[in-house]
Amino acid sequence: MRTVMLAWAAVCALMIAVPASAATINMTIDTVDQVNGYDITLTGLTTDGSNVAQSLVSGTITGFGSYSYLTGALTLTAPNTIGGFAYDNVVTSTSPFFSNTGSSGIVLFDALGNTYLNPYNLSGTLYSSIEAVGGGSSNPGDLINVATFDTPLPASMPLFVAGLAAFGIYGARRKKAAIAA
């Protein structure tokens, strides 16, 4: 019985000590200019404990006006893997949403395969620039509005272990009651 109680105490300590370390963010990014701009929808943008984007379930961009060529799927690039771009892929579900270290931001590329979308925070103002590898840049970019809906990932292992411990305690009590009877 003492061993079971110690195991239960250890499980409880784990549940308290291991918070959810990642988040899944669903985000919309829209240009303030609704004549020549674009709308972006990101679904299942997963970040690690340092808010660095790790994966994206789906992303789409719909361009209109002078940006109508920007219609298609978006994919997430790994931090600082595209030459000439400085970015860290840090994103949060709350304002200011993107980091503001230099020209950093989360970088996504569109269906064209060589045009990159870079939303970022510059002194508290949110912009998104469209850049092509080898040239072509809009600086500071287009003013954007961002809305997010995040879903935290549960720290499931401690919950699973707690369930197993509860079944173990229940089984031990039943066995002890059966022996006593």
C-alpha positions as CSV (number, residue, x, y, z in Angstrom):
1,M,0.0,0.0,0.0
2,R,2.9,2.4,0.8
3,T,4.4,1.8,-2.7
4,V,1.0,2.6,-4.3
5,M,0.7,5.8,-2.3
6,L,4.3,6.8,-3.3
7,A,3.5,6.1,-6.9
8,W,0.4,8.2,-6.7
9,A,2.3,11.1,-5.2
10,A,4.9,10.9,-8.0
11,V,2.1,11.0,-10.6
12,C,0.6,14.0,-9.0
13,A,3.9,15.8,-8.9
14,L,4.4,15.0,-12.6
15,M,1.0,16.4,-13.5
16,I,1.8,19.7,-11.7
17,A,5.4,19.9,-13.0
18,V,4.7,19.2,-16.7
19,P,2.6,21.9,-18.3
20,A,1.5,21.8,-21.9
21,S,4.6,22.8,-23.8
22,A,3.2,23.4,-27.2
23,A,0.3,25.1,-28.8
24,T,-1.7,24.7,-32.0
25,I,-2.7,28.1,-33.4
26,N,-5.3,28.8,-36.1
27,M,-4.7,32.2,-37.6
28,T,-6.1,34.5,-40.2
29,I,-4.0,37.3,-41.7
30,D,-5.7,40.0,-43.8
31,T,-4.2,43.0,-45.5
32,V,-5.7,46.3,-44.4
33,D,-6.0,47.3,-48.1
34,Q,-9.0,45.3,-49.3
35,V,-8.6,46.4,-52.9
36,N,-5.1,45.2,-53.6
37,G,-4.2,42.6,-50.9
38,Y,-4.6,39.1,-49.7
39,D,-6.3,36.9,-47.1
40,I,-4.4,34.1,-45.4
41,T,-5.8,31.2,-43.4
42,L,-3.5,29.0,-41.3
43,T,-4.9,25.9,-39.7
44,G,-3.0,23.8,-37.2
45,L,0.2,25.9,-36.9
46,T,2.0,24.0,-34.1
47,T,4.6,25.7,-32.0
48,D,7.1,24.3,-29.5
49,G,7.7,25.5,-25.9
50,S,9.7,28.5,-27.2
51,N,6.9,29.6,-29.6
52,V,8.9,28.5,-32.7
53,A,6.6,27.2,-35.4
54,Q,7.2,23.5,-36.1
55,S,4.5,22.5,-38.5
56,L,1.5,23.6,-40.4
57,V,-1.5,21.4,-41.2
58,S,-2.8,23.6,-44.0
59,G,-2.3,27.2,-45.2
60,T,-4.0,29.1,-48.0
61,I,-3.6,32.5,-49.5
62,T,-6.2,34.3,-51.7
63,G,-4.9,37.3,-53.4
64,F,-7.0,40.0,-55.0
65,G,-6.3,43.1,-57.1
66,S,-2.6,43.5,-57.8
67,Y,-1.9,40.4,-55.6
68,S,-4.3,38.1,-57.5
69,Y,-1.3,36.0,-58.6
70,L,-0.9,34.9,-54.9
71,T,-3.6,32.3,-54.8
72,G,-2.7,28.9,-53.6
73,A,-1.4,26.7,-50.8
74,L,1.2,27.9,-48.2
75,T,3.8,25.8,-46.5
76,L,6.0,26.5,-43.5
77,T,9.8,26.9,-44.0
78,A,12.3,26.0,-41.4
79,P,14.0,29.0,-39.6
80,N,16.7,30.7,-41.6
81,T,16.9,28.1,-44.4
82,I,16.1,30.4,-47.3
83,G,19.2,32.4,-48.3
84,G,18.9,36.2,-47.9
85,F,16.1,36.1,-45.4
86,A,16.4,36.6,-41.6
87,Y,13.6,35.0,-39.7
88,D,13.0,33.0,-36.6
89,N,9.5,31.5,-37.0
90,V,8.5,32.8,-33.6
91,V,4.7,33.1,-33.4
92,T,2.2,33.4,-30.6
93,S,-1.6,33.4,-30.3
94,T,-1.6,36.9,-28.6
95,S,-0.5,40.3,-29.8
96,P,2.1,41.2,-31.1
97,F,1.8,37.7,-32.7
98,F,5.3,37.8,-34.4
99,S,8.7,38.5,-33.0
100,N,10.3,41.9,-33.6
101,T,14.0,41.0,-33.6
102,G,15.4,42.7,-36.7
103,S,13.4,41.6,-39.8
104,S,12.3,38.3,-38.2
105,G,8.9,36.8,-38.6
106,I,7.3,33.6,-39.6
107,V,8.0,32.9,-43.2
108,L,5.6,30.9,-45.5
109,F,6.0,30.4,-49.2
110,D,3.2,30.3,-51.7
111,A,2.3,27.9,-54.4
112,L,4.6,29.6,-56.9
113,G,7.5,28.0,-55.1
114,N,9.8,31.1,-55.2
115,T,7.7,33.9,-53.7
116,Y,7.8,34.2,-49.9
117,L,5.3,35.8,-47.5
118,N,6.9,37.3,-44.4
119,P,4.5,38.6,-41.7
120,Y,6.4,40.5,-39.0
121,N,6.1,43.0,-36.1
122,L,7.9,46.3,-36.6
123,S,7.7,48.5,-33.4
124,G,4.3,47.1,-32.6
125,T,2.8,47.5,-36.1
126,L,2.1,44.3,-38.1
127,Y,3.3,44.1,-41.7
128,S,3.6,41.4,-44.3
129,S,6.1,41.6,-47.1
130,I,6.1,39.7,-50.3
131,E,9.5,38.7,-51.4
132,A,11.0,36.7,-54.3
133,V,14.2,34.8,-54.1
134,G,16.9,36.8,-56.0
135,G,15.1,40.1,-55.7
136,G,11.7,41.8,-55.5
137,S,10.7,43.1,-52.1
138,S,8.0,45.2,-50.6
139,N,9.5,47.1,-47.6
140,P,8.1,47.8,-45.0
141,G,5.3,45.7,-46.5
142,D,1.5,45.7,-46.3
143,L,-0.3,46.6,-43.1
144,I,-2.1,43.5,-41.8
145,N,-4.8,42.5,-39.3
146,V,-4.3,39.2,-37.4
147,A,-6.9,37.1,-35.6
148,T,-6.0,33.9,-33.8
149,F,-7.7,31.0,-32.1
150,D,-5.3,28.7,-30.3
151,T,-5.8,25.2,-29.0
152,P,-3.3,24.1,-26.3
153,L,-2.0,20.6,-26.5
154,P,-2.5,18.7,-23.3
155,A,0.4,17.2,-21.4
156,S,-1.1,13.8,-22.1
157,M,1.6,11.5,-20.6
158,P,1.0,12.5,-17.0
159,L,-2.8,12.2,-17.5
160,F,-2.3,8.7,-18.9
161,V,0.0,7.7,-16.0
162,A,-2.5,9.1,-13.5
163,G,-5.3,7.0,-15.1
164,L,-3.1,3.9,-14.8
165,A,-2.2,4.7,-11.2
166,A,-5.9,5.1,-10.4
167,F,-6.7,1.7,-11.9
168,G,-3.8,0.2,-9.9
169,I,-5.0,1.7,-6.6
170,Y,-8.5,0.5,-7.3
171,G,-7.2,-3.0,-8.2
172,A,-5.0,-3.1,-5.1
173,R,-7.9,-2.1,-2.8
174,R,-10.2,-4.8,-4.4
175,K,-7.5,-7.4,-3.9
176,K,-6.9,-6.4,-0.3
177,A,-10.7,-6.5,0.4
178,A,-11.0,-10.0,-1.2
179,I,-8.1,-11.3,1.0
180,A,-9.7,-9.9,4.1
181,A,-13.1,-11.5,3.4
